[in-house]
Amino acid sequence: MSWLQDDVAVVTGAGSGLGRAVVERFAEEGARVVAFDKSEDKLRLLKESLGDAVETVAGDVRSAADNDRACARAVEAFGRLDVFVGNAGLWDFNRSLPDTPADELASGFDELFAVNVKGYLLGAKAALPALRASRGSLVLTLSNAAFYPGGGGPLYVASKHAGVGLVKQLAYELAPEIRVNGVAPGGMDTDLRGPAALGLADVAIGTAVPIDELMARGSALRIAPRPQDYVGAYVLLAARAQSRTVTGTVVDVSSFGTLPRHQG
Ligand SMILES: NC(=O)c1ccc[n+]([C@@H]2O[C@H](COP(=O)([O-])OP(=O)(O)OC[C@H]3O[C@@H](n4cnc5c(N)ncnc54)[C@H](O)[C@@H]3O)[C@@H](O)[C@H]2O)c1
């Protein structure tokens, strides 16, 4: 049985890494998906791979108009919207408070929070009418850094903690029509970038950090996860029949909760 048969989703940051893996799995589960990303090249490759199951929208999650366009495309192309997955994000590559000049802290905060927090808020706002109509749900990508220190510097860790606040507050405000939940993955080798304001726009976690080695050695379950390893939680939360009673929660799939020291 397909858990998302005939459902329609918007996924932000869908061009690579976790977002792309969510799109692929949602399509396997019978959903049609609007893939929203700032990279036209990544979107073209995704469309070539998935064909009619996917519509693509190139845009910036920091823009209300671009979020509106992505949600409107879902309704125009597929007739409805059942789930909005907020996922596009930036990392701070563990830049610490002592090691970051004050002006970079300020501009780095503005850029990183604009993607990781404002982007989710604007996405939720854009999706609201269509999700009300379908009694659908929001699923937000958080991180081990939503619960524990050491998965980034203060900018990233604070932004992912803020994501927990968004899940709780939006679940409260949007009930009973719309369920709102989060997924907190741990580290994985992806194209995850950082703010240009910190000089981190052209480095990726997968190349700058030995993330597979860190995860295989340092995570509780001693595995180096692939993005595909984390997507089951998105399917579970998005599927109405499986999660009818679930809102305001974050599923921690990172395994970091069992570690004395939290990294990744
Ligand atoms: N990689 C990890 O170790 C890790 C760990 C925990 C959580 N996460 C979270 O997973 C999510 C996905 O990241 P990923 O690791 O798959 O990285 P990724 O870079 O492979 O995917 C993120 C996508 O978001 C897009 N994007 C970035 N800024 C955008 C913007 N302003 N507007 C539109 N699109 C934009 C990028 O083009 C990219 O395709 C993020 O929220 C990240 O914080 C990642």
The ligand as a Tripos MOL2 file, in Angstrom:
@<TRIPOS>MOLECULE
LIG
   44    48     1     0     0
SMALL
NO_CHARGES

@<TRIPOS>ATOM
      1 N1         23.4430   17.6840    6.2190 N.am      1 LIG1
      2 C1         23.3490   17.5450    7.5360 C.2       1 LIG1
      3 O1         24.2630   17.0600    8.2100 O.2       1 LIG1
      4 C2         22.0610   17.9810    8.2290 C.ar      1 LIG1
      5 C3         21.8670   17.5550    9.5610 C.ar      1 LIG1
      6 C4         20.6880   17.9250   10.2150 C.ar      1 LIG1
      7 C5         19.7450   18.7200    9.5710 C.ar      1 LIG1
      8 N2         19.9750   19.1240    8.2740 N.ar      1 LIG1
      9 C6         18.9570   19.9840    7.6540 C.3       1 LIG1
     10 O2         18.4830   19.3640    6.4800 O.3       1 LIG1
     11 C7         17.9280   20.3800    5.6260 C.3       1 LIG1
     12 C8         18.3670   20.1000    4.1850 C.3       1 LIG1
     13 O3         19.7570   20.2560    4.0780 O.3       1 LIG1
     14 P1         20.7060   19.2470    3.2820 P.3       1 LIG1
     15 O4         21.7240   18.7680    4.2480 O.co2     1 LIG1
     16 O5         19.9130   18.3000    2.5030 O.co2     1 LIG1
     17 O6         21.4870   20.3080    2.3370 O.3       1 LIG1
     18 P2         21.4480   20.5870    0.7480 P.3       1 LIG1
     19 O7         22.2320   21.8400    0.5710 O.co2     1 LIG1
     20 O8         21.8650   19.3810   -0.0050 O.co2     1 LIG1
     21 O9         19.9290   20.8970    0.4490 O.3       1 LIG1
     22 C9         19.3690   22.1640    0.7450 C.3       1 LIG1
     23 C10        18.7730   22.7720   -0.5150 C.3       1 LIG1
     24 O10        18.2110   24.0320   -0.1330 O.3       1 LIG1
     25 C11        18.4190   24.9330   -1.2070 C.3       1 LIG1
     26 N3         18.3800   26.2870   -0.6670 N.ar      1 LIG1
     27 C12        19.2580   26.8840    0.1570 C.ar      1 LIG1
     28 N4         18.8880   28.1490    0.4050 N.ar      1 LIG1
     29 C13        17.7360   28.3630   -0.2790 C.ar      1 LIG1
     30 C14        16.8700   29.4650   -0.4160 C.ar      1 LIG1
     31 N5         17.1310   30.6440    0.1890 N.pl3     1 LIG1
     32 N6         15.7580   29.3340   -1.1840 N.ar      1 LIG1
     33 C15        15.5060   28.1610   -1.8350 C.ar      1 LIG1
     34 N7         16.3070   27.0750   -1.7340 N.ar      1 LIG1
     35 C16        17.4110   27.1790   -0.9710 C.ar      1 LIG1
     36 C17        19.7810   24.5670   -1.7800 C.3       1 LIG1
     37 O11        19.9040   24.9970   -3.1260 O.3       1 LIG1
     38 C18        19.7790   23.0410   -1.6250 C.3       1 LIG1
     39 O12        19.3600   22.3980   -2.8310 O.3       1 LIG1
     40 C19        18.3570   21.7160    6.1980 C.3       1 LIG1
     41 O13        17.2550   22.3080    6.8790 O.3       1 LIG1
     42 C20        19.4530   21.3330    7.1860 C.3       1 LIG1
     43 O14        19.5610   22.2600    8.2370 O.3       1 LIG1
     44 C21        21.0990   18.7590    7.5990 C.ar      1 LIG1
@<TRIPOS>BOND
     1     1     2 1
     2     2     3 2
     3     2     4 1
     4     4     5 ar
     5     4    44 ar
     6     5     6 ar
     7     6     7 ar
     8     7     8 ar
     9     8     9 1
    10     8    44 ar
    11     9    10 1
    12     9    42 1
    13    10    11 1
    14    11    12 1
    15    11    40 1
    16    12    13 1
    17    13    14 1
    18    14    15 2
    19    14    16 1
    20    14    17 1
    21    17    18 1
    22    18    19 2
    23    18    20 1
    24    18    21 1
    25    21    22 1
    26    22    23 1
    27    23    24 1
    28    23    38 1
    29    24    25 1
    30    25    26 1
    31    25    36 1
    32    26    27 ar
    33    26    35 ar
    34    27    28 ar
    35    28    29 ar
    36    29    30 ar
    37    29    35 ar
    38    30    31 1
    39    30    32 ar
    40    32    33 ar
    41    33    34 ar
    42    34    35 ar
    43    36    37 1
    44    36    38 1
    45    38    39 1
    46    40    41 1
    47    40    42 1
    48    42    43 1
@<TRIPOS>SUBSTRUCTURE
     1 LIG1         1 GROUP 0 **** ****
